[in-house]
Amino acid sequence: MDLWAEWNDPVELRMRLDAALVEIAELREDNDRLKQLLRQRASAVGKRDLVDPDLIAAVPVNLPQDGLPYADASSPPSEKLALFKALFVGRRDVYATRFFSRKSGRHGWSPAEKEFWRKRDDAEREFLPLTDEVLIAHLSRPADERDSHVGLYPMLPDDTCQLLACDFDGAGWQGDAAAYADACTRAGIHTAAEISRSGAGAHVWMFFTEPVLAASARAIGMGLLREAIDRRGTMSLTSYDRLFPAQDSLPVKAAARFRFGNLIAAVARW
């Protein structure tokens, strides 16, 4: 039987439809069974759902923990900087800065480097490290100064990370971000939320005490996102943009602008 005849045979189509319906039913049963297992685990261990704290420890930003520097509003700048660096961990050998071209009107992000506007081969480019002085300038200058903003590269060279940020933009971002943060809280994960530079979105951050595989961190983020969708009911993902890190691993062969993975703007007020 040729392909055209096969797809125009009502008996064959009925058989295919029945097989698809059976497969859908089995997938739904698997999904319900997994949800039941998650509920059972949640009732057994309380709020610590989805994440095994012995494997991946999420750090609350408002509570002191062993190994985490302490700082509050009255702490000196040095202690605040130490806490910031302990939470917002990314690559230290490179960071990103915003640029603006008066000629073209274009703006964006690029790895910070010496002689930025000079055209050179990738092998000749000299990138600048993320130093304490750079972070102090980032945190001290007015938020509307373009050159004060630092972009973090959260993916470390060995495909691990110590933070995960969920980005929400567009219509419904307030409710979606709140639902995601609530899902994290129910799972025993404390988060930090901030409004994006545009004022029309939010980043919800979680932090890890030790480097974890980016693939594992992203899997946790997606699981929490699904939990938020289930609980809210009306969450349609229209405002969900992406997770940072945005990849499970760094590209092996890529231009300098992309070889460090996706960047995310660091928190501008601390």
Secondary structure, DSSP 4 states (H G I P E B T S, - for coil): --HHHHHT-HHHHHHHHHHHHHHHHHHHHHHHHHHHHHHHHHHHHTT--S--TTTS-BPPTTS--TTS----TTS-HHHHHHHHHHHS---SS--EEEEE-TTT--EEEEE-BTTTTS---GGG--BPP--HHHHHHHHHS-TT-GGG-EEE--S-TTSEEEEEEEEEESTTHHHHHHHHHHHHHHTT---EEEE-TTSSEEEEEEEEEEEEEHHHHHHHHHHHHHHHHHHHSS--SSSEEEEES-SSS--SS--TTTTT---EEPPS--
